[in-house]
Amino acid sequence: MNQRIIKMKKSLFTLLMFGLVYSINAQDQSLDTDPYLGKHDIKLNAIMLIIGAVEVNYEYLLNEESGVGISAFITYDDERINDVEYYISPYYRYYFGKKYAGGFFLEGFGMYNRTDRDIDFLFRDDEENVVNDFALGLGLGAKWLTKSGFVGEINYGIGRNLFNSKDSDFNFVAKFGISLGYRF
C-alpha cells in the first residue's frame, strides 16, 4: 500500500509540475500579446498624404516612459511642401502618460533634409539649387492606444538648420502630423 501511495504522490507531483509550467508559459504568451506592452510602433502620417507627401515612422519603445525612432519623408507631388524633397529624422521621446509609452510626450530630433531653393535672390535665373542640411529641434505631441493595438498620434516640432542656413532662406524646419499606426 505504501508503494501505491508513493507512486500516486509522484504522479500527482508530476502532473502538478506540468500544470505549473504550462500556466507560466501561458502567462508569458498573454503578456506578449498585450498591445500596451508591445515594443514597436509603425505609423503613417495622414496629413502628409493629403498634401502630397509620404511620411512613415518607426518607433522602438525602450520602456514605459521613452522611445527612440526614425521618420522618413518624401514628396510625390510636383508642388513640394516648402520645396522639401525629403528628410530623414531620428528622434527620442519621453512620455508622461499613464499607459505604456502613451499620452503626452516631449521629443528631441535631428533632421537631415534636402530642399530645392533659389539661393541667389538678386539674380533669379529659374535654376533650382539643391541645399542639403542638418537640423536639431524639439517637439511635442500626444499618443493614444486601443486595446487591439492601433495607435493614433498628433505631433508638432520645430528645428533650425545648422550648416547651410547662410546660403538659403530655409533656416527653420517643421515636423507635424496626425498619424495612424499599429503597435506590436
Contacts in CASP RR format, 6 or more apart in sequence:
PFRMAT RR
TARGET T0000
AUTHOR 0000-0000-0000
METHOD contacts of the structure
MODEL  1
MNQRIIKMKKSLFTLLMFGLVYSINAQDQSLDTDPYLGKHDIKLNAIMLI
IGAVEVNYEYLLNEESGVGISAFITYDDERINDVEYYISPYYRYYFGKKY
AGGFFLEGFGMYNRTDRDIDFLFRDDEENVVNDFALGLGLGAKWLTKSGF
VGEINYGIGRNLFNSKDSDFNFVAKFGISLGYRF
31 37 0 8 1.000
35 145 0 8 1.000
35 146 0 8 1.000
35 147 0 8 1.000
35 148 0 8 1.000
35 149 0 8 1.000
35 183 0 8 1.000
35 184 0 8 1.000
36 99 0 8 1.000
36 100 0 8 1.000
36 145 0 8 1.000
36 183 0 8 1.000
37 100 0 8 1.000
38 61 0 8 1.000
38 100 0 8 1.000
38 183 0 8 1.000
38 184 0 8 1.000
39 60 0 8 1.000
39 61 0 8 1.000
40 58 0 8 1.000
40 59 0 8 1.000
40 60 0 8 1.000
40 61 0 8 1.000
40 183 0 8 1.000
40 184 0 8 1.000
41 57 0 8 1.000
41 58 0 8 1.000
41 59 0 8 1.000
41 61 0 8 1.000
41 101 0 8 1.000
41 151 0 8 1.000
41 181 0 8 1.000
41 182 0 8 1.000
41 183 0 8 1.000
42 56 0 8 1.000
42 57 0 8 1.000
42 58 0 8 1.000
42 59 0 8 1.000
42 181 0 8 1.000
42 182 0 8 1.000
42 184 0 8 1.000
43 56 0 8 1.000
43 57 0 8 1.000
43 58 0 8 1.000
43 59 0 8 1.000
43 151 0 8 1.000
43 152 0 8 1.000
43 153 0 8 1.000
43 179 0 8 1.000
43 180 0 8 1.000
43 181 0 8 1.000
43 182 0 8 1.000
44 54 0 8 1.000
44 55 0 8 1.000
44 56 0 8 1.000
44 57 0 8 1.000
44 179 0 8 1.000
44 180 0 8 1.000
44 181 0 8 1.000
45 54 0 8 1.000
45 55 0 8 1.000
45 56 0 8 1.000
45 57 0 8 1.000
45 71 0 8 1.000
45 73 0 8 1.000
45 177 0 8 1.000
45 178 0 8 1.000
45 179 0 8 1.000
46 177 0 8 1.000
46 178 0 8 1.000
46 179 0 8 1.000
46 180 0 8 1.000
47 176 0 8 1.000
47 177 0 8 1.000
47 178 0 8 1.000
48 54 0 8 1.000
48 55 0 8 1.000
48 73 0 8 1.000
48 81 0 8 1.000
48 177 0 8 1.000
51 77 0 8 1.000
51 81 0 8 1.000
52 75 0 8 1.000
52 76 0 8 1.000
52 77 0 8 1.000
52 81 0 8 1.000
53 73 0 8 1.000
53 74 0 8 1.000
53 75 0 8 1.000
53 76 0 8 1.000
53 77 0 8 1.000
53 80 0 8 1.000
53 81 0 8 1.000
54 73 0 8 1.000
54 74 0 8 1.000
54 76 0 8 1.000
55 71 0 8 1.000
55 72 0 8 1.000
55 73 0 8 1.000
55 177 0 8 1.000
55 179 0 8 1.000
56 71 0 8 1.000
56 72 0 8 1.000
57 69 0 8 1.000
57 70 0 8 1.000
57 71 0 8 1.000
57 179 0 8 1.000
58 69 0 8 1.000
58 70 0 8 1.000
58 71 0 8 1.000
59 67 0 8 1.000
59 68 0 8 1.000
59 69 0 8 1.000
59 93 0 8 1.000
60 67 0 8 1.000
60 68 0 8 1.000
60 69 0 8 1.000
61 67 0 8 1.000
61 100 0 8 1.000
61 101 0 8 1.000
62 68 0 8 1.000
63 101 0 8 1.000
64 95 0 8 1.000
64 100 0 8 1.000
64 101 0 8 1.000
65 94 0 8 1.000
65 95 0 8 1.000
65 96 0 8 1.000
65 101 0 8 1.000
66 92 0 8 1.000
66 93 0 8 1.000
66 94 0 8 1.000
66 95 0 8 1.000
66 101 0 8 1.000
67 92 0 8 1.000
67 93 0 8 1.000
67 94 0 8 1.000
67 95 0 8 1.000
67 101 0 8 1.000
68 90 0 8 1.000
68 91 0 8 1.000
68 92 0 8 1.000
68 93 0 8 1.000
69 90 0 8 1.000
69 91 0 8 1.000
69 92 0 8 1.000
69 93 0 8 1.000
70 88 0 8 1.000
70 89 0 8 1.000
70 90 0 8 1.000
70 91 0 8 1.000
71 87 0 8 1.000
71 88 0 8 1.000
71 89 0 8 1.000
71 91 0 8 1.000
71 175 0 8 1.000
72 86 0 8 1.000
72 87 0 8 1.000
72 88 0 8 1.000
72 89 0 8 1.000
73 84 0 8 1.000
73 86 0 8 1.000
73 87 0 8 1.000
73 88 0 8 1.000
73 89 0 8 1.000
74 85 0 8 1.000
74 86 0 8 1.000
75 81 0 8 1.000
75 84 0 8 1.000
75 85 0 8 1.000
75 86 0 8 1.000
80 116 0 8 1.000
82 115 0 8 1.000
82 170 0 8 1.000
83 115 0 8 1.000
83 116 0 8 1.000
83 117 0 8 1.000
83 170 0 8 1.000
84 113 0 8 1.000
84 114 0 8 1.000
84 115 0 8 1.000
85 114 0 8 1.000
85 115 0 8 1.000
85 116 0 8 1.000
85 130 0 8 1.000
86 113 0 8 1.000
86 114 0 8 1.000
87 111 0 8 1.000
87 112 0 8 1.000
87 113 0 8 1.000
87 114 0 8 1.000
87 173 0 8 1.000
88 111 0 8 1.000
88 112 0 8 1.000
89 109 0 8 1.000
89 110 0 8 1.000
89 111 0 8 1.000
89 112 0 8 1.000
89 175 0 8 1.000
90 109 0 8 1.000
90 110 0 8 1.000
91 107 0 8 1.000
91 108 0 8 1.000
91 109 0 8 1.000
91 110 0 8 1.000
92 107 0 8 1.000
92 108 0 8 1.000
92 109 0 8 1.000
93 101 0 8 1.000
93 105 0 8 1.000
93 106 0 8 1.000
93 107 0 8 1.000
93 108 0 8 1.000
94 105 0 8 1.000
94 106 0 8 1.000
94 107 0 8 1.000
95 101 0 8 1.000
95 102 0 8 1.000
95 103 0 8 1.000
95 104 0 8 1.000
95 105 0 8 1.000
95 143 0 8 1.000
96 103 0 8 1.000
96 104 0 8 1.000
96 105 0 8 1.000
96 106 0 8 1.000
97 103 0 8 1.000
97 104 0 8 1.000
99 145 0 8 1.000
100 145 0 8 1.000
101 143 0 8 1.000
102 142 0 8 1.000
102 143 0 8 1.000
102 144 0 8 1.000
102 145 0 8 1.000
103 142 0 8 1.000
103 143 0 8 1.000
103 144 0 8 1.000
104 140 0 8 1.000
104 141 0 8 1.000
104 142 0 8 1.000
105 140 0 8 1.000
105 141 0 8 1.000
105 142 0 8 1.000
105 143 0 8 1.000
105 155 0 8 1.000
106 138 0 8 1.000
106 139 0 8 1.000
106 140 0 8 1.000
107 138 0 8 1.000
107 139 0 8 1.000
107 140 0 8 1.000
107 141 0 8 1.000
107 155 0 8 1.000
107 157 0 8 1.000
108 136 0 8 1.000
108 137 0 8 1.000
108 138 0 8 1.000
108 139 0 8 1.000
109 136 0 8 1.000
109 137 0 8 1.000
109 138 0 8 1.000
109 139 0 8 1.000
109 157 0 8 1.000
109 159 0 8 1.000
109 175 0 8 1.000
110 134 0 8 1.000
110 135 0 8 1.000
110 136 0 8 1.000
110 137 0 8 1.000
111 134 0 8 1.000
111 135 0 8 1.000
111 136 0 8 1.000
111 137 0 8 1.000
111 159 0 8 1.000
111 173 0 8 1.000
111 175 0 8 1.000
112 132 0 8 1.000
112 133 0 8 1.000
112 134 0 8 1.000
113 132 0 8 1.000
113 133 0 8 1.000
113 134 0 8 1.000
113 135 0 8 1.000
113 161 0 8 1.000
113 173 0 8 1.000
114 130 0 8 1.000
114 131 0 8 1.000
114 132 0 8 1.000
115 130 0 8 1.000
115 131 0 8 1.000
115 133 0 8 1.000
115 168 0 8 1.000
115 170 0 8 1.000
116 128 0 8 1.000
116 129 0 8 1.000
116 130 0 8 1.000
116 131 0 8 1.000
117 128 0 8 1.000
117 129 0 8 1.000
117 131 0 8 1.000
117 168 0 8 1.000
117 169 0 8 1.000
117 170 0 8 1.000
118 124 0 8 1.000
118 126 0 8 1.000
118 127 0 8 1.000
118 128 0 8 1.000
118 129 0 8 1.000
119 129 0 8 1.000
119 131 0 8 1.000
119 167 0 8 1.000
119 168 0 8 1.000
120 129 0 8 1.000
121 169 0 8 1.000
131 164 0 8 1.000
131 167 0 8 1.000
131 168 0 8 1.000
131 170 0 8 1.000
132 164 0 8 1.000
133 161 0 8 1.000
133 162 0 8 1.000
133 163 0 8 1.000
133 164 0 8 1.000
133 165 0 8 1.000
133 168 0 8 1.000
133 170 0 8 1.000
134 161 0 8 1.000
134 162 0 8 1.000
134 163 0 8 1.000
135 159 0 8 1.000
135 160 0 8 1.000
135 161 0 8 1.000
135 162 0 8 1.000
135 172 0 8 1.000
135 173 0 8 1.000
136 159 0 8 1.000
136 160 0 8 1.000
136 162 0 8 1.000
137 157 0 8 1.000
137 158 0 8 1.000
137 159 0 8 1.000
137 160 0 8 1.000
137 173 0 8 1.000
138 157 0 8 1.000
138 158 0 8 1.000
138 159 0 8 1.000
139 155 0 8 1.000
139 156 0 8 1.000
139 157 0 8 1.000
139 158 0 8 1.000
139 175 0 8 1.000
140 155 0 8 1.000
140 156 0 8 1.000
140 157 0 8 1.000
141 153 0 8 1.000
141 154 0 8 1.000
141 155 0 8 1.000
141 156 0 8 1.000
142 153 0 8 1.000
142 154 0 8 1.000
142 155 0 8 1.000
143 151 0 8 1.000
143 152 0 8 1.000
143 153 0 8 1.000
144 151 0 8 1.000
144 152 0 8 1.000
144 153 0 8 1.000
145 151 0 8 1.000
145 152 0 8 1.000
145 183 0 8 1.000
149 182 0 8 1.000
149 183 0 8 1.000
149 184 0 8 1.000
150 180 0 8 1.000
150 181 0 8 1.000
150 182 0 8 1.000
150 183 0 8 1.000
151 179 0 8 1.000
151 180 0 8 1.000
151 181 0 8 1.000
151 182 0 8 1.000
151 183 0 8 1.000
152 178 0 8 1.000
152 179 0 8 1.000
152 180 0 8 1.000
152 181 0 8 1.000
153 177 0 8 1.000
153 178 0 8 1.000
153 179 0 8 1.000
153 180 0 8 1.000
154 177 0 8 1.000
154 178 0 8 1.000
154 179 0 8 1.000
155 175 0 8 1.000
155 176 0 8 1.000
155 177 0 8 1.000
155 179 0 8 1.000
156 174 0 8 1.000
156 175 0 8 1.000
156 176 0 8 1.000
156 177 0 8 1.000
157 174 0 8 1.000
157 175 0 8 1.000
157 176 0 8 1.000
158 172 0 8 1.000
158 173 0 8 1.000
158 174 0 8 1.000
158 175 0 8 1.000
159 172 0 8 1.000
159 173 0 8 1.000
159 174 0 8 1.000
160 171 0 8 1.000
160 172 0 8 1.000
160 173 0 8 1.000
161 168 0 8 1.000
161 170 0 8 1.000
161 171 0 8 1.000
161 172 0 8 1.000
161 173 0 8 1.000
165 171 0 8 1.000
END
